[in-house]
Amino acid sequence: MNVEEYVSAVIDGFEFLIALGSLLGLLGLIAGFVLLFLGGHYSRRTAFNILIVSFILVCICGLYTGVKYFHI
């Protein structure tokens, strides 16, 4: 394995992680809103935490990066 193949594999790994973070962020936003509207007091606190983390993931990874990468 030469250096170019190694760098290409590392870049592909980073692209996969960014796409995975994007999908997890989108799913977290959906789950957070569902818990926010349908949950009790404790689950609302958890829903706010999920929404904050998911929003940060979507901001870092991009909104549709995972959808484009995994062809969903």
Biopython code that builds the backbone (N, CA, C, O; Angstrom):
import numpy as np
from Bio.PDB.StructureBuilder import StructureBuilder

atoms = [
    (1, "MET", "N", (0.854, -1.172, 0.000)),
    (1, "MET", "CA", (0.000, 0.000, 0.000)),
    (1, "MET", "C", (0.902, 1.238, 0.000)),
    (1, "MET", "O", (1.755, 1.404, 0.871)),
    (2, "ASN", "N", (0.694, 2.087, -0.984)),
    (2, "ASN", "CA", (1.505, 3.294, -1.028)),
    (2, "ASN", "C", (0.790, 4.431, -0.309)),
    (2, "ASN", "O", (-0.322, 4.265, 0.192)),
    (3, "VAL", "N", (1.436, 5.570, -0.268)),
    (3, "VAL", "CA", (0.934, 6.712, 0.492)),
    (3, "VAL", "C", (-0.377, 7.244, -0.089)),
    (3, "VAL", "O", (-1.270, 7.632, 0.664)),
    (4, "GLU", "N", (-0.501, 7.267, -1.400)),
    (4, "GLU", "CA", (-1.718, 7.792, -2.027)),
    (4, "GLU", "C", (-2.937, 6.949, -1.675)),
    (4, "GLU", "O", (-4.007, 7.494, -1.402)),
    (5, "GLU", "N", (-2.792, 5.636, -1.679)),
    (5, "GLU", "CA", (-3.902, 4.756, -1.311)),
    (5, "GLU", "C", (-4.271, 4.937, 0.158)),
    (5, "GLU", "O", (-5.451, 4.936, 0.509)),
    (6, "TYR", "N", (-3.270, 5.091, 1.009)),
    (6, "TYR", "CA", (-3.522, 5.283, 2.431)),
    (6, "TYR", "C", (-4.272, 6.591, 2.681)),
    (6, "TYR", "O", (-5.243, 6.611, 3.437)),
    (7, "VAL", "N", (-3.838, 7.663, 2.066)),
    (7, "VAL", "CA", (-4.499, 8.962, 2.229)),
    (7, "VAL", "C", (-5.913, 8.902, 1.676)),
    (7, "VAL", "O", (-6.828, 9.472, 2.270)),
    (8, "SER", "N", (-6.109, 8.231, 0.563)),
    (8, "SER", "CA", (-7.443, 8.075, -0.008)),
    (8, "SER", "C", (-8.356, 7.297, 0.940)),
    (8, "SER", "O", (-9.524, 7.652, 1.100)),
    (9, "ALA", "N", (-7.843, 6.254, 1.561)),
    (9, "ALA", "CA", (-8.641, 5.474, 2.511)),
    (9, "ALA", "C", (-8.997, 6.292, 3.742)),
    (9, "ALA", "O", (-10.111, 6.183, 4.254)),
    (10, "VAL", "N", (-8.074, 7.105, 4.220)),
    (10, "VAL", "CA", (-8.343, 7.955, 5.381)),
    (10, "VAL", "C", (-9.399, 8.996, 5.044)),
    (10, "VAL", "O", (-10.295, 9.247, 5.850)),
    (11, "ILE", "N", (-9.311, 9.600, 3.876)),
    (11, "ILE", "CA", (-10.300, 10.598, 3.451)),
    (11, "ILE", "C", (-11.676, 9.953, 3.286)),
    (11, "ILE", "O", (-12.686, 10.548, 3.661)),
    (12, "ASP", "N", (-11.724, 8.747, 2.731)),
    (12, "ASP", "CA", (-13.001, 8.031, 2.616)),
    (12, "ASP", "C", (-13.590, 7.743, 3.995)),
    (12, "ASP", "O", (-14.806, 7.808, 4.175)),
    (13, "GLY", "N", (-12.744, 7.427, 4.960)),
    (13, "GLY", "CA", (-13.217, 7.196, 6.329)),
    (13, "GLY", "C", (-13.809, 8.451, 6.942)),
    (13, "GLY", "O", (-14.840, 8.388, 7.611)),
    (14, "PHE", "N", (-13.164, 9.599, 6.721)),
    (14, "PHE", "CA", (-13.701, 10.859, 7.229)),
    (14, "PHE", "C", (-15.028, 11.208, 6.559)),
    (14, "PHE", "O", (-15.946, 11.697, 7.218)),
    (15, "GLU", "N", (-15.133, 10.963, 5.265)),
    (15, "GLU", "CA", (-16.400, 11.217, 4.562)),
    (15, "GLU", "C", (-17.518, 10.358, 5.132)),
    (15, "GLU", "O", (-18.645, 10.827, 5.297)),
    (16, "PHE", "N", (-17.209, 9.106, 5.431)),
    (16, "PHE", "CA", (-18.210, 8.220, 6.014)),
    (16, "PHE", "C", (-18.648, 8.718, 7.388)),
    (16, "PHE", "O", (-19.841, 8.723, 7.693)),
    (17, "LEU", "N", (-17.690, 9.139, 8.221)),
    (17, "LEU", "CA", (-18.037, 9.629, 9.550)),
    (17, "LEU", "C", (-18.871, 10.907, 9.489)),
    (17, "LEU", "O", (-19.786, 11.086, 10.294)),
    (18, "ILE", "N", (-18.568, 11.785, 8.556)),
    (18, "ILE", "CA", (-19.353, 13.005, 8.398)),
    (18, "ILE", "C", (-20.767, 12.670, 7.941)),
    (18, "ILE", "O", (-21.730, 13.251, 8.440)),
    (19, "ALA", "N", (-20.901, 11.747, 7.004)),
    (19, "ALA", "CA", (-22.228, 11.346, 6.536)),
    (19, "ALA", "C", (-23.014, 10.650, 7.644)),
    (19, "ALA", "O", (-24.218, 10.869, 7.779)),
    (20, "LEU", "N", (-22.353, 9.826, 8.429)),
    (20, "LEU", "CA", (-23.017, 9.147, 9.539)),
    (20, "LEU", "C", (-23.468, 10.154, 10.597)),
    (20, "LEU", "O", (-24.561, 10.023, 11.147)),
    (21, "GLY", "N", (-22.645, 11.148, 10.883)),
    (21, "GLY", "CA", (-23.027, 12.195, 11.818)),
    (21, "GLY", "C", (-24.217, 12.991, 11.326)),
    (21, "GLY", "O", (-25.071, 13.391, 12.117)),
    (22, "SER", "N", (-24.278, 13.219, 10.042)),
    (22, "SER", "CA", (-25.411, 13.935, 9.470)),
    (22, "SER", "C", (-26.702, 13.149, 9.639)),
    (22, "SER", "O", (-27.727, 13.713, 10.020)),
    (23, "LEU", "N", (-26.659, 11.848, 9.358)),
    (23, "LEU", "CA", (-27.862, 11.019, 9.521)),
    (23, "LEU", "C", (-28.265, 10.906, 10.983)),
    (23, "LEU", "O", (-29.453, 10.964, 11.302)),
    (24, "LEU", "N", (-27.297, 10.745, 11.873)),
    (24, "LEU", "CA", (-27.631, 10.680, 13.298)),
    (24, "LEU", "C", (-28.215, 11.995, 13.789)),
    (24, "LEU", "O", (-29.105, 11.995, 14.639)),
    (25, "GLY", "N", (-27.732, 13.105, 13.271)),
    (25, "GLY", "CA", (-28.288, 14.396, 13.631)),
    (25, "GLY", "C", (-29.725, 14.551, 13.170)),
    (25, "GLY", "O", (-30.568, 15.051, 13.915)),
    (26, "LEU", "N", (-30.010, 14.126, 11.948)),
    (26, "LEU", "CA", (-31.383, 14.202, 11.444)),
    (26, "LEU", "C", (-32.322, 13.296, 12.240)),
    (26, "LEU", "O", (-33.432, 13.700, 12.586)),
    (27, "LEU", "N", (-31.878, 12.077, 12.530)),
    (27, "LEU", "CA", (-32.706, 11.167, 13.322)),
    (27, "LEU", "C", (-32.885, 11.686, 14.745)),
    (27, "LEU", "O", (-33.951, 11.518, 15.337)),
    (28, "GLY", "N", (-31.861, 12.309, 15.289)),
    (28, "GLY", "CA", (-31.968, 12.889, 16.623)),
    (28, "GLY", "C", (-32.940, 14.052, 16.665)),
    (28, "GLY", "O", (-33.675, 14.215, 17.639)),
    (29, "LEU", "N", (-32.950, 14.862, 15.614)),
    (29, "LEU", "CA", (-33.917, 15.955, 15.558)),
    (29, "LEU", "C", (-35.346, 15.428, 15.530)),
    (29, "LEU", "O", (-36.224, 15.962, 16.208)),
    (30, "ILE", "N", (-35.574, 14.389, 14.751)),
    (30, "ILE", "CA", (-36.912, 13.798, 14.679)),
    (30, "ILE", "C", (-37.303, 13.206, 16.038)),
    (30, "ILE", "O", (-38.405, 13.452, 16.529)),
    (31, "ALA", "N", (-36.408, 12.434, 16.638)),
    (31, "ALA", "CA", (-36.703, 11.819, 17.931)),
    (31, "ALA", "C", (-36.882, 12.880, 19.013)),
    (31, "ALA", "O", (-37.742, 12.735, 19.881)),
    (32, "GLY", "N", (-36.092, 13.928, 18.974)),
    (32, "GLY", "CA", (-36.214, 14.995, 19.956)),
    (32, "GLY", "C", (-37.548, 15.706, 19.875)),
    (32, "GLY", "O", (-38.159, 15.994, 20.904)),
    (33, "PHE", "N", (-38.010, 15.996, 18.664)),
    (33, "PHE", "CA", (-39.307, 16.660, 18.517)),
    (33, "PHE", "C", (-40.456, 15.745, 18.933)),
    (33, "PHE", "O", (-41.439, 16.208, 19.511)),
    (34, "VAL", "N", (-40.337, 14.457, 18.642)),
    (34, "VAL", "CA", (-41.381, 13.520, 19.053)),
    (34, "VAL", "C", (-41.450, 13.453, 20.581)),
    (34, "VAL", "O", (-42.538, 13.508, 21.154)),
    (35, "LEU", "N", (-40.297, 13.336, 21.241)),
    (35, "LEU", "CA", (-40.277, 13.315, 22.701)),
    (35, "LEU", "C", (-40.751, 14.638, 23.298)),
    (35, "LEU", "O", (-41.400, 14.658, 24.344)),
    (36, "LEU", "N", (-40.430, 15.719, 22.641)),
    (36, "LEU", "CA", (-40.820, 17.028, 23.139)),
    (36, "LEU", "C", (-42.332, 17.183, 23.153)),
    (36, "LEU", "O", (-42.891, 17.729, 24.103)),
    (37, "PHE", "N", (-42.993, 16.711, 22.116)),
    (37, "PHE", "CA", (-44.437, 16.889, 22.015)),
    (37, "PHE", "C", (-45.235, 15.801, 22.727)),
    (37, "PHE", "O", (-46.339, 16.062, 23.207)),
    (38, "LEU", "N", (-44.696, 14.596, 22.801)),
    (38, "LEU", "CA", (-45.462, 13.484, 23.348)),
    (38, "LEU", "C", (-45.017, 13.043, 24.733)),
    (38, "LEU", "O", (-45.685, 12.213, 25.351)),
    (39, "GLY", "N", (-43.915, 13.568, 25.234)),
    (39, "GLY", "CA", (-43.371, 13.083, 26.493)),
    (39, "GLY", "C", (-43.801, 13.895, 27.698)),
    (39, "GLY", "O", (-44.390, 14.970, 27.578)),
    (40, "GLY", "N", (-43.489, 13.351, 28.855)),
    (40, "GLY", "CA", (-43.755, 14.035, 30.104)),
    (40, "GLY", "C", (-42.638, 14.996, 30.455)),
    (40, "GLY", "O", (-41.847, 15.386, 29.596)),
    (41, "HIS", "N", (-42.575, 15.382, 31.742)),
    (41, "HIS", "CA", (-41.598, 16.380, 32.182)),
    (41, "HIS", "C", (-40.164, 15.876, 32.023)),
    (41, "HIS", "O", (-39.316, 16.596, 31.496)),
    (42, "TYR", "N", (-39.885, 14.659, 32.467)),
    (42, "TYR", "CA", (-38.532, 14.122, 32.372)),
    (42, "TYR", "C", (-38.113, 13.933, 30.922)),
    (42, "TYR", "O", (-36.977, 14.243, 30.564)),
    (43, "SER", "N", (-39.000, 13.436, 30.092)),
    (43, "SER", "CA", (-38.628, 13.206, 28.698)),
    (43, "SER", "C", (-38.495, 14.522, 27.937)),
    (43, "SER", "O", (-37.800, 14.570, 26.922)),
    (44, "ARG", "N", (-39.137, 15.579, 28.396)),
    (44, "ARG", "CA", (-38.928, 16.886, 27.751)),
    (44, "ARG", "C", (-37.524, 17.400, 28.005)),
    (44, "ARG", "O", (-36.895, 17.970, 27.114)),
    (45, "ARG", "N", (-37.031, 17.199, 29.223)),
    (45, "ARG", "CA", (-35.654, 17.604, 29.520)),
    (45, "ARG", "C", (-34.681, 16.812, 28.647)),
    (45, "ARG", "O", (-33.726, 17.370, 28.106)),
    (46, "THR", "N", (-34.929, 15.511, 28.515)),
    (46, "THR", "CA", (-34.101, 14.669, 27.659)),
    (46, "THR", "C", (-34.232, 15.092, 26.201)),
    (46, "THR", "O", (-33.251, 15.085, 25.458)),
    (47, "ALA", "N", (-35.444, 15.461, 25.793)),
    (47, "ALA", "CA", (-35.671, 15.886, 24.411)),
    (47, "ALA", "C", (-34.882, 17.149, 24.093)),
    (47, "ALA", "O", (-34.332, 17.267, 22.998)),
    (48, "PHE", "N", (-34.816, 18.087, 25.015)),
    (48, "PHE", "CA", (-34.030, 19.293, 24.787)),
    (48, "PHE", "C", (-32.551, 18.957, 24.626)),
    (48, "PHE", "O", (-31.873, 19.529, 23.773)),
    (49, "ASN", "N", (-32.051, 18.033, 25.440)),
    (49, "ASN", "CA", (-30.648, 17.613, 25.310)),
    (49, "ASN", "C", (-30.389, 16.942, 23.963)),
    (49, "ASN", "O", (-29.371, 17.196, 23.319)),
    (50, "ILE", "N", (-31.317, 16.084, 23.543)),
    (50, "ILE", "CA", (-31.175, 15.419, 22.248)),
    (50, "ILE", "C", (-31.214, 16.438, 21.119)),
    (50, "ILE", "O", (-30.435, 16.342, 20.170)),
    (51, "LEU", "N", (-32.113, 17.413, 21.211)),
    (51, "LEU", "CA", (-32.210, 18.435, 20.173)),
    (51, "LEU", "C", (-30.945, 19.275, 20.084)),
    (51, "LEU", "O", (-30.505, 19.616, 18.985)),
    (52, "ILE", "N", (-30.360, 19.609, 21.213)),
    (52, "ILE", "CA", (-29.130, 20.422, 21.202)),
    (52, "ILE", "C", (-27.990, 19.650, 20.551)),
    (52, "ILE", "O", (-27.292, 20.180, 19.687)),
    (53, "VAL", "N", (-27.799, 18.400, 20.963)),
    (53, "VAL", "CA", (-26.716, 17.586, 20.392)),
    (53, "VAL", "C", (-26.948, 17.341, 18.905)),
    (53, "VAL", "O", (-26.008, 17.402, 18.112)),
    (54, "SER", "N", (-28.178, 17.067, 18.530)),
    (54, "SER", "CA", (-28.494, 16.817, 17.126)),
    (54, "SER", "C", (-28.300, 18.068, 16.281)),
    (54, "SER", "O", (-27.817, 17.991, 15.151)),
    (55, "PHE", "N", (-28.671, 19.211, 16.824)),
    (55, "PHE", "CA", (-28.478, 20.461, 16.097)),
    (55, "PHE", "C", (-26.996, 20.736, 15.876)),
    (55, "PHE", "O", (-26.603, 21.199, 14.805)),
    (56, "ILE", "N", (-26.178, 20.457, 16.871)),
    (56, "ILE", "CA", (-24.730, 20.635, 16.727)),
    (56, "ILE", "C", (-24.180, 19.679, 15.662)),
    (56, "ILE", "O", (-23.353, 20.076, 14.841)),
    (57, "LEU", "N", (-24.638, 18.422, 15.676)),
    (57, "LEU", "CA", (-24.198, 17.459, 14.658)),
    (57, "LEU", "C", (-24.580, 17.907, 13.256)),
    (57, "LEU", "O", (-23.780, 17.806, 12.325)),
    (58, "VAL", "N", (-25.811, 18.405, 13.106)),
    (58, "VAL", "CA", (-26.261, 18.845, 11.786)),
    (58, "VAL", "C", (-25.465, 20.072, 11.348)),
    (58, "VAL", "O", (-25.139, 20.205, 10.168)),
    (59, "CYS", "N", (-25.152, 20.966, 12.277)),
    (59, "CYS", "CA", (-24.357, 22.150, 11.921)),
    (59, "CYS", "C", (-22.948, 21.771, 11.485)),
    (59, "CYS", "O", (-22.410, 22.358, 10.546)),
    (60, "ILE", "N", (-22.352, 20.806, 12.152)),
    (60, "ILE", "CA", (-20.983, 20.411, 11.821)),
    (60, "ILE", "C", (-20.941, 19.572, 10.545)),
    (60, "ILE", "O", (-20.101, 19.801, 9.675)),
    (61, "CYS", "N", (-21.840, 18.611, 10.435)),
    (61, "CYS", "CA", (-21.772, 17.633, 9.347)),
    (61, "CYS", "C", (-22.553, 18.032, 8.100)),
    (61, "CYS", "O", (-22.317, 17.471, 7.030)),
    (62, "GLY", "N", (-23.453, 18.963, 8.206)),
    (62, "GLY", "CA", (-24.266, 19.335, 7.057)),
    (62, "GLY", "C", (-25.613, 18.664, 7.122)),
    (62, "GLY", "O", (-25.769, 17.609, 7.738)),
    (63, "LEU", "N", (-26.581, 19.277, 6.488)),
    (63, "LEU", "CA", (-27.951, 18.791, 6.603)),
    (63, "LEU", "C", (-28.205, 17.576, 5.716)),
    (63, "LEU", "O", (-28.790, 16.597, 6.180)),
    (64, "TYR", "N", (-27.785, 17.612, 4.471)),
    (64, "TYR", "CA", (-28.105, 16.531, 3.541)),
    (64, "TYR", "C", (-26.895, 15.704, 3.128)),
    (64, "TYR", "O", (-26.964, 14.959, 2.151)),
    (65, "THR", "N", (-25.797, 15.822, 3.850)),
    (65, "THR", "CA", (-24.589, 15.086, 3.504)),
    (65, "THR", "C", (-24.820, 13.583, 3.600)),
    (65, "THR", "O", (-24.434, 12.838, 2.699)),
    (66, "GLY", "N", (-25.441, 13.136, 4.675)),
    (66, "GLY", "CA", (-25.689, 11.699, 4.858)),
    (66, "GLY", "C", (-26.673, 11.154, 3.845)),
    (66, "GLY", "O", (-26.530, 10.022, 3.383)),
    (67, "VAL", "N", (-27.666, 11.947, 3.498)),
    (67, "VAL", "CA", (-28.664, 11.522, 2.510)),
    (67, "VAL", "C", (-28.004, 11.339, 1.143)),
    (67, "VAL", "O", (-28.289, 10.372, 0.437)),
    (68, "LYS", "N", (-27.135, 12.254, 0.778)),
    (68, "LYS", "CA", (-26.437, 12.145, -0.509)),
    (68, "LYS", "C", (-25.434, 10.987, -0.491)),
    (68, "LYS", "O", (-25.304, 10.256, -1.473)),
    (69, "TYR", "N", (-24.728, 10.828, 0.629)),
    (69, "TYR", "CA", (-23.676, 9.795, 0.707)),
    (69, "TYR", "C", (-24.280, 8.396, 0.654)),
    (69, "TYR", "O", (-23.765, 7.535, -0.059)),
    (70, "PHE", "N", (-25.359, 8.154, 1.392)),
    (70, "PHE", "CA", (-25.961, 6.827, 1.457)),
    (70, "PHE", "C", (-27.073, 6.635, 0.428)),
    (70, "PHE", "O", (-27.702, 5.577, 0.404)),
    (71, "HIS", "N", (-27.329, 7.620, -0.413)),
    (71, "HIS", "CA", (-28.326, 7.552, -1.487)),
    (71, "HIS", "C", (-29.708, 7.166, -0.957)),
    (71, "HIS", "O", (-30.364, 6.264, -1.478)),
    (72, "ILE", "N", (-30.124, 7.863, 0.076)),
    (72, "ILE", "CA", (-31.455, 7.617, 0.676)),
    (72, "ILE", "C", (-32.449, 8.530, 0.039)),
    (72, "ILE", "O", (-33.629, 8.498, 0.387)),
]
sb = StructureBuilder()
sb.init_structure("model")
sb.init_model(0)
sb.init_chain("A")
sb.init_seg("    ")
for serial, (resi, resn, name, xyz) in enumerate(atoms, 1):
    if name == "N":
        sb.init_residue(resn, " ", resi, " ")
    sb.init_atom(name, np.array(xyz, "f"), 0.0, 1.0, " ", f" {name:<3s}", serial, name[0])
structure = sb.get_structure()
